[in-house]
Amino acid sequence: MNEQQTYSVLAIDDHPLFRKGVADLIDMEASLQLIGEAANGENGLRLAVELNPDLILLDINMKGMNGIETLKAIKQMELDSRILMLSVSDNEEDVVAALRLGADGYLLKDMEPEDILECLRSAVQGKVVISDRLTQLLARALREEAEAPKALAEVELTAREQEILGLISCGMSNRLISKELDIKEGTVKVHVKHLLKKLNLHSRVEAAVWALKNLEK
């Protein structure tokens, strides 16, 4: 029997009952292990640095240091952890801010438990996960911005940038893309930076939404 890889998870949420639910959910999945819990952003940041988990589940609305502030602080620490927002908030500003700060996905707490668990499995594999309802919200937010994303006809992407954009639209992280294309992860980051600038976008999730809308036909 093949030994399955286990991914470590840290939950940062100020609701004890929800943390208990997350713990029970993760306990059902052999590939995931909850290694820490925090009831606020300050303790969550400390544990993130101390434990360097594979995946961090982060709530938005917390007293004191909220989820957006915690996300920004974790990103500044340059940890390897993937960060997944798990919140009741479907507020457009929250969603856009989190994804632009580098969150690897955004899920709503009212999703079915089995759907959340499936998204956690995808997230630890390097894929970007976002609730279906929020994909439409994000697309609308992009359309309404003053500096709107460019149309397909206006964009001149290189063949490599198009290739990477297609993989981003599949939810692949820079690390997975580097393995898929057999190039250095740093090279992928440079290509992603260039294509985001060309598209007038701020994050890879926005690029994925743009690609799904513009490249599907």
C-alpha positions as CSV (number, residue, x, y, z in Angstrom):
1,M,0.0,0.0,0.0
2,N,1.5,3.4,-1.0
3,E,2.2,5.8,1.7
4,Q,0.1,9.0,1.3
5,Q,1.6,12.4,1.8
6,T,0.2,14.4,4.7
7,Y,-0.2,18.2,4.5
8,S,-0.2,20.3,7.6
9,V,-3.0,22.8,8.2
10,L,-3.3,25.9,10.5
11,A,-6.8,27.3,11.2
12,I,-7.1,31.0,12.2
13,D,-10.7,31.9,13.1
14,D,-12.2,33.6,16.1
15,H,-15.2,31.3,16.3
16,P,-14.5,28.3,18.5
17,L,-17.4,26.3,17.2
18,F,-16.3,26.8,13.6
19,R,-12.7,25.8,14.5
20,K,-14.2,22.6,16.0
21,G,-16.1,22.0,12.8
22,V,-12.9,22.5,10.7
23,A,-11.0,20.2,13.0
24,D,-13.6,17.5,12.6
25,L,-13.7,18.0,8.8
26,I,-9.9,17.7,8.5
27,D,-9.9,14.7,10.7
28,M,-12.0,12.9,8.0
29,E,-9.3,13.4,5.4
30,A,-6.2,11.2,5.7
31,S,-4.0,13.6,3.6
32,L,-4.6,16.6,5.9
33,Q,-3.5,17.2,9.5
34,L,-4.5,20.1,11.7
35,I,-1.4,21.2,13.5
36,G,-2.5,24.4,15.0
37,E,-5.4,26.7,15.8
38,A,-5.6,30.5,16.6
39,A,-8.5,32.6,17.7
40,N,-7.1,35.9,16.4
41,G,-4.7,37.3,13.8
42,E,-1.9,38.1,16.2
43,N,-1.6,34.5,17.5
44,G,-2.3,33.2,14.0
45,L,0.7,35.1,12.6
46,R,2.9,33.8,15.4
47,L,1.9,30.2,14.8
48,A,2.3,30.6,11.0
49,V,5.9,31.6,11.5
50,E,6.5,29.0,14.1
51,L,4.9,26.0,12.3
52,N,5.2,27.0,8.6
53,P,2.2,24.9,7.7
54,D,1.4,23.7,4.1
55,L,-2.0,25.4,4.3
56,I,-3.5,28.2,6.3
57,L,-7.2,28.7,6.7
58,L,-8.0,32.3,7.4
59,D,-11.2,34.1,8.4
60,I,-11.8,37.6,7.3
61,N,-13.9,39.2,10.1
62,M,-11.9,38.9,13.3
63,K,-11.6,41.3,16.2
64,G,-8.3,43.2,16.4
65,M,-6.1,42.1,13.6
66,N,-8.6,41.1,10.9
67,G,-8.0,38.5,8.1
68,I,-6.9,41.0,5.5
69,E,-4.3,42.5,7.9
70,T,-3.2,39.0,8.9
71,L,-2.9,37.9,5.3
72,K,-0.7,40.9,4.5
73,A,1.5,40.2,7.5
74,I,1.9,36.5,6.6
75,K,2.8,37.4,3.0
76,Q,5.5,39.9,4.2
77,M,7.0,37.0,6.1
78,E,7.5,35.1,2.8
79,L,6.4,31.8,4.1
80,D,5.8,28.8,1.8
81,S,2.3,28.3,3.2
82,R,-0.7,28.5,0.9
83,I,-3.4,30.7,2.3
84,L,-7.1,30.0,1.8
85,M,-9.7,32.5,3.0
86,L,-12.6,30.8,4.6
87,S,-15.3,33.3,5.5
88,V,-19.0,34.2,5.7
89,S,-18.2,37.5,3.9
90,D,-19.0,37.6,0.2
91,N,-18.4,41.4,0.2
92,E,-16.8,42.4,-3.0
93,E,-14.1,44.5,-1.4
94,D,-13.1,41.7,1.0
95,V,-12.8,39.2,-1.9
96,V,-10.9,41.5,-4.2
97,A,-8.6,42.7,-1.5
98,A,-7.7,39.2,-0.3
99,L,-7.0,37.9,-3.8
100,R,-4.9,40.9,-4.7
101,L,-2.8,40.4,-1.5
102,G,-2.0,36.9,-2.7
103,A,-4.6,34.6,-1.1
104,D,-4.6,31.3,-2.9
105,G,-8.3,31.0,-2.8
106,Y,-11.5,32.2,-1.2
107,L,-14.3,29.9,0.1
108,L,-17.6,30.7,1.8
109,K,-18.4,29.0,5.0
110,D,-21.9,28.2,3.8
111,M,-20.5,25.7,1.3
112,E,-21.3,22.0,1.9
113,P,-18.7,20.3,4.1
114,E,-17.7,17.8,1.4
115,D,-17.2,20.7,-1.1
116,I,-15.0,22.5,1.3
117,L,-13.0,19.4,1.9
118,E,-12.6,18.8,-1.9
119,C,-11.3,22.4,-2.2
120,L,-8.8,21.8,0.6
121,R,-7.5,18.8,-1.2
122,S,-7.1,20.9,-4.4
123,A,-5.5,23.8,-2.5
124,V,-2.7,21.7,-1.0
125,Q,-2.0,20.3,-4.4
126,G,-1.2,23.9,-5.6
127,K,-4.5,24.8,-7.2
128,V,-6.4,28.1,-6.7
129,V,-9.9,27.5,-5.3
130,I,-12.8,30.0,-5.2
131,S,-16.5,29.6,-4.5
132,D,-18.5,29.6,-7.8
133,R,-20.6,32.5,-6.6
134,L,-17.5,34.6,-6.0
135,T,-16.1,34.0,-9.5
136,Q,-19.0,35.9,-11.0
137,L,-18.6,38.6,-8.3
138,L,-14.9,39.0,-9.1
139,A,-15.5,39.2,-12.8
140,R,-18.1,41.9,-12.3
141,A,-15.7,43.8,-10.0
142,L,-13.0,43.7,-12.8
143,R,-15.5,45.0,-15.4
144,E,-16.5,48.0,-13.2
145,E,-13.0,49.2,-12.4
146,A,-11.8,52.5,-13.9
147,E,-8.7,50.8,-15.3
148,A,-10.5,47.8,-16.8
149,P,-8.7,44.7,-17.9
150,K,-7.9,44.7,-21.6
151,A,-9.8,42.8,-24.2
152,L,-8.3,39.8,-25.9
153,A,-7.7,41.8,-29.2
154,E,-5.7,44.4,-27.3
155,V,-3.3,42.0,-25.6
156,E,0.0,40.9,-27.2
157,L,1.2,37.9,-25.1
158,T,4.2,35.8,-26.0
159,A,3.7,32.2,-26.7
160,R,5.1,31.3,-23.3
161,E,2.9,33.9,-21.5
162,Q,-0.2,32.4,-23.2
163,E,0.9,28.9,-22.2
164,I,1.4,30.1,-18.6
165,L,-1.9,32.0,-18.6
166,G,-3.7,28.8,-19.7
167,L,-2.1,26.9,-16.8
168,I,-3.1,29.7,-14.3
169,S,-6.7,29.3,-15.5
170,C,-6.5,25.7,-14.5
171,G,-5.6,26.8,-11.0
172,M,-2.0,25.9,-11.1
173,S,0.6,27.5,-8.8
174,N,3.9,28.9,-9.9
175,R,5.6,25.8,-8.5
176,L,3.3,23.4,-10.4
177,I,3.7,25.4,-13.6
178,S,7.5,25.3,-13.3
179,K,7.3,21.5,-13.1
180,E,4.8,21.3,-16.0
181,L,7.0,23.4,-18.3
182,D,10.3,22.3,-16.9
183,I,11.5,25.8,-16.2
184,K,12.6,27.5,-13.0
185,E,9.9,28.8,-10.6
186,G,11.6,32.3,-10.7
187,T,11.2,32.3,-14.5
188,V,7.5,31.6,-14.1
189,K,7.2,34.5,-11.6
190,V,8.7,36.9,-14.1
191,H,6.3,35.7,-16.9
192,V,3.3,36.0,-14.5
193,K,4.4,39.6,-13.6
194,H,4.7,40.6,-17.2
195,L,1.3,39.1,-18.3
196,L,-0.5,40.7,-15.4
197,K,0.9,44.1,-16.4
198,K,-0.1,43.6,-20.0
199,L,-3.6,42.6,-18.9
200,N,-4.0,45.5,-16.4
201,L,-4.6,42.9,-13.6
202,H,-3.3,42.6,-10.1
203,S,-3.4,39.0,-9.2
204,R,-3.2,35.5,-10.7
205,V,-6.8,34.8,-9.7
206,E,-7.9,37.8,-11.7
207,A,-5.9,36.4,-14.6
208,A,-7.6,33.1,-14.2
209,V,-11.0,34.7,-14.4
210,W,-9.9,36.8,-17.4
211,A,-8.6,33.7,-19.2
212,L,-11.7,31.7,-18.6
213,K,-13.8,34.5,-20.0
214,N,-11.6,35.4,-23.0
215,L,-9.8,32.2,-24.0
216,E,-12.6,29.6,-23.8
217,K,-13.8,30.2,-27.3
